């Protein structure tokens, strides 16, 4: 009986000693530091597209540019990185899938308004889906408001501008004069609208260390 009491007491004492002992050592290899992730511009993903309209029926002609340079500041926040983006577009690289039309737009529109480069930046992204982008042409910088979507790291902005705001009517008139027959509708009237739809797309990439 005494032997059983001694065994029971030993078990209790061992349990107490174990409970009061220090925590088991943690293997340093199992400790991991919190990852730091930064959002950077994904090189070559920027597209600046436009849709111009001709004829009184307002027939759209869509185009873009082959040469766009982008600068940015990396951040751990997607919106902060996007709001740091500045772009520079070579208007002589205009692309409408028609070589002759490309040359006419570059020569008669952009050169007429002294704009070989369109500059701009993403200024602000609102929580309500609206954004402001600065666009510079013909020596004039204007804040353009529009709507944007942000799906993960893919950004898209759309708006409608009037190039007359950048004193662009001489370019509109010169291009319309050059393309007089091509801009005629069924009513026989040649027209090139100063209203243009813009679309800016770009992507970021996430790097974690």
RODO-2510 file (C-alpha; in nm, 4 decimals, decimal comma):
residues 209
     n   res          X          Y          Z
     1     x     0,0000     0,0000     0,0000
     2     x     0,2817     0,2361     0,0897
     3     x     0,4484     0,1493    -0,2388
     4     x     0,1403     0,2517    -0,4340
     5     x     0,1182     0,5795    -0,2402
     6     x     0,4828     0,6522    -0,3180
     7     x     0,4311     0,5836    -0,6890
     8     x     0,1263     0,8100    -0,6993
     9     x     0,3144     1,0907    -0,5222
    10     x     0,6030     1,0582    -0,7689
    11     x     0,3681     1,0962    -1,0634
    12     x     0,2108     1,4090    -0,9134
    13     x     0,5548     1,5614    -0,8417
    14     x     0,6725     1,4916    -1,1970
    15     x     0,3618     1,6597    -1,3362
    16     x     0,4197     1,9689    -1,1217
    17     x     0,7858     1,9949    -1,2257
    18     x     0,6915     1,9580    -1,5930
    19     x     0,4203     2,2235    -1,5660
    20     x     0,6612     2,4702    -1,4058
    21     x     0,9438     2,4106    -1,6470
    22     x     1,0281     2,6686    -1,9180
    23     x     0,8746     2,6458    -2,2675
    24     x     1,0466     2,4162    -2,5169
    25     x     1,3113     2,5819    -2,7259
    26     x     1,1878     2,7128    -3,0632
    27     x     1,3932     2,6221    -3,3617
    28     x     1,5158     2,9552    -3,5106
    29     x     1,4516     2,8103    -3,8560
    30     x     1,0824     2,7901    -3,7739
    31     x     1,0638     3,1623    -3,7035
    32     x     0,9690     3,3592    -4,0149
    33     x     0,9709     3,7328    -4,0555
    34     x     0,6585     3,9070    -4,1862
    35     x     0,6771     3,9481    -4,5644
    36     x     0,7117     4,2962    -4,7069
    37     x     0,5307     4,3323    -5,0393
    38     x     0,5736     4,6213    -5,2837
    39     x     0,3731     4,7102    -5,5931
    40     x     0,5734     4,8034    -5,9012
    41     x     0,4779     4,9022    -6,2530
    42     x     0,4573     4,6041    -6,4877
    43     x     0,6769     4,7188    -6,7756
    44     x     0,5096     4,7450    -7,1142
    45     x     0,1508     4,6992    -6,9979
    46     x     0,0329     5,0582    -7,0474
    47     x    -0,2133     5,1249    -7,3295
    48     x    -0,3459     5,4708    -7,4118
    49     x    -0,6303     5,4346    -7,6594
    50     x    -0,8631     5,6851    -7,8234
    51     x    -1,1808     5,6754    -8,0272
    52     x    -1,2324     5,9701    -8,2621
    53     x    -1,5565     6,0276    -8,4512
    54     x    -1,6195     6,1216    -8,8142
    55     x    -1,9346     6,1993    -9,0201
    56     x    -2,2555     6,3409    -8,8759
    57     x    -2,3507     5,9819    -8,7895
    58     x    -2,0543     5,9841    -8,5504
    59     x    -1,8694     5,6809    -8,6812
    60     x    -1,5898     5,5808    -8,4437
    61     x    -1,2262     5,5266    -8,5396
    62     x    -1,0138     5,3663    -8,2678
    63     x    -0,6390     5,3944    -8,2278
    64     x    -0,3525     5,4014    -7,9827
    65     x     0,0216     5,4619    -7,9576
    66     x     0,3192     5,2275    -7,9887
    67     x     0,5618     5,4272    -7,7739
    68     x     0,4694     5,5105    -7,4133
    69     x     0,7227     5,5785    -7,1382
    70     x     0,6165     5,5397    -6,7741
    71     x     0,7779     5,6437    -6,4450
    72     x     0,6510     5,5506    -6,0996
    73     x     0,7327     5,5177    -5,7302
    74     x     0,6917     5,1721    -5,5793
    75     x     0,4714     5,1453    -5,2711
    76     x     0,3179     4,8805    -5,0481
    77     x    -0,0231     5,0185    -5,1479
    78     x    -0,1722     4,9615    -5,4949
    79     x    -0,3420     5,3013    -5,5184
    80     x    -0,0333     5,4883    -5,4005
    81     x     0,1759     5,3277    -5,6741
    82     x    -0,0853     5,4076    -5,9390
    83     x    -0,1124     5,7686    -5,8195
    84     x     0,2636     5,8077    -5,8671
    85     x     0,2518     5,7080    -6,2350
    86     x     0,3549     5,9633    -6,4951
    87     x     0,3447     5,8891    -6,8669
    88     x     0,4937     6,0333    -7,1844
    89     x     0,3448     5,9372    -7,5225
    90     x     0,5182     5,9787    -7,8571
    91     x     0,2339     6,0980    -8,0813
    92     x     0,4380     6,0161    -8,3909
    93     x     0,3871     5,6502    -8,2937
    94     x     0,0094     5,6751    -8,3390
    95     x    -0,1379     5,3426    -8,4478
    96     x    -0,4790     5,2902    -8,6116
    97     x    -0,3953     4,9782    -8,8136
    98     x    -0,3798     5,1953    -9,1270
    99     x    -0,0363     5,3317    -9,2185
   100     x    -0,1700     5,6130    -9,4351
   101     x    -0,4125     5,7264    -9,1679
   102     x    -0,1375     5,7126    -8,9046
   103     x     0,0766     5,9507    -9,1087
   104     x    -0,2116     6,1923    -9,1627
   105     x    -0,3049     6,2063    -8,7943
   106     x     0,0579     6,2612    -8,6915
   107     x     0,1205     6,5293    -8,9530
   108     x    -0,2075     6,7160    -8,9806
   109     x    -0,3381     6,6903    -8,6257
   110     x    -0,0543     6,6518    -8,3764
   111     x     0,2042     6,8578    -8,5639
   112     x    -0,0515     7,1308    -8,6314
   113     x    -0,1087     7,1700    -8,2573
   114     x     0,2649     7,1379    -8,1796
   115     x     0,2228     6,8179    -7,9821
   116     x     0,4825     6,5529    -8,0524
   117     x     0,4474     6,4318    -7,6935
   118     x     0,1373     6,3886    -7,4784
   119     x     0,2331     6,4073    -7,1127
   120     x     0,0252     6,3133    -6,8156
   121     x    -0,0131     6,1514    -6,4781
   122     x    -0,2635     5,9674    -6,2624
   123     x    -0,3444     6,2307    -5,9996
   124     x    -0,6075     6,0740    -5,7757
   125     x    -0,8214     5,7628    -5,7396
   126     x    -1,1404     5,8062    -5,5421
   127     x    -1,3119     5,5398    -5,3365
   128     x    -1,6281     5,5996    -5,5427
   129     x    -1,4748     5,4733    -5,8683
   130     x    -1,3909     5,8167    -6,0084
   131     x    -1,0398     5,9256    -6,0987
   132     x    -0,8539     6,2341    -6,2147
   133     x    -0,5810     6,2155    -6,4760
   134     x    -0,3772     6,5091    -6,5983
   135     x    -0,3324     6,5307    -6,9756
   136     x    -0,0915     6,7779    -7,1359
   137     x    -0,1106     6,8739    -7,5055
   138     x    -0,0317     7,1879    -7,7026
   139     x     0,1341     7,3404    -7,3963
   140     x    -0,1860     7,3067    -7,1916
   141     x    -0,2371     7,0745    -6,8925
   142     x    -0,5925     6,9832    -6,7923
   143     x    -0,7303     6,7539    -6,5232
   144     x    -0,9578     6,4989    -6,6854
   145     x    -1,2160     6,3284    -6,4675
   146     x    -1,3525     5,9845    -6,5475
   147     x    -1,4345     5,6423    -6,4132
   148     x    -1,1882     5,3684    -6,3276
   149     x    -1,1823     5,0029    -6,2324
   150     x    -0,9150     4,8223    -6,0334
   151     x    -0,9266     4,4450    -6,0545
   152     x    -0,6410     4,3170    -5,8427
   153     x    -0,3456     4,4981    -5,9997
   154     x    -0,5142     4,5741    -6,3357
   155     x    -0,6197     4,9392    -6,3765
   156     x    -0,8496     5,0907    -6,6406
   157     x    -0,9634     5,4520    -6,6803
   158     x    -1,2190     5,5887    -6,9276
   159     x    -1,3371     5,9390    -7,0057
   160     x    -1,4500     6,1672    -7,2872
   161     x    -1,2656     6,4886    -7,3697
   162     x    -1,3074     6,7774    -7,6120
   163     x    -0,9734     6,8558    -7,7787
   164     x    -1,0949     7,2138    -7,8202
   165     x    -1,0073     7,2531    -7,4514
   166     x    -0,6403     7,2137    -7,5519
   167     x    -0,6852     7,4633    -7,8386
   168     x    -0,6918     7,1666    -8,0736
   169     x    -0,9452     7,2925    -8,3303
   170     x    -0,6764     7,3936    -8,5843
   171     x    -0,5625     7,0311    -8,5828
   172     x    -0,9199     6,9046    -8,6208
   173     x    -0,9791     7,1363    -8,9140
   174     x    -0,6476     7,0509    -9,0829
   175     x    -0,7064     6,6768    -9,0532
   176     x    -1,0660     6,7037    -9,1694
   177     x    -0,9578     6,9064    -9,4704
   178     x    -0,6955     6,6444    -9,5599
   179     x    -0,9486     6,3600    -9,5217
   180     x    -1,2485     6,5486    -9,6615
   181     x    -1,3942     6,2640    -9,8697
   182     x    -1,3246     5,9986    -9,6072
   183     x    -1,5119     6,1995    -9,3449
   184     x    -1,8286     6,2374    -9,5496
   185     x    -2,1376     6,0490    -9,4401
   186     x    -2,4477     5,9517    -9,6330
   187     x    -2,5640     6,3131    -9,6112
   188     x    -2,2567     6,4270    -9,8035
   189     x    -2,1286     6,6367    -9,5104
   190     x    -1,7632     6,6026    -9,4109
   191     x    -1,7161     6,6206    -9,0348
   192     x    -1,4535     6,5335    -8,7753
   193     x    -1,5699     6,5707    -8,4167
   194     x    -1,3558     6,7377    -8,1510
   195     x    -1,5021     6,4961    -7,8962
   196     x    -1,2732     6,2000    -7,8272
   197     x    -1,3112     5,9008    -7,5969
   198     x    -1,0000     5,8084    -7,3969
   199     x    -0,8990     5,4826    -7,2336
   200     x    -0,5901     5,4285    -7,0177
   201     x    -0,4952     5,0767    -6,9096
   202     x    -0,1993     4,9575    -6,7059
   203     x    -0,0950     4,6844    -6,4649
   204     x     0,1158     4,6548    -6,1521
   205     x     0,3117     4,3573    -6,0255
   206     x     0,3487     4,2489    -5,6632
   207     x     0,6967     4,1680    -5,5286
   208     x     0,7350     4,0220    -5,1798
   209     x     1,0521     3,9695    -4,9775
***
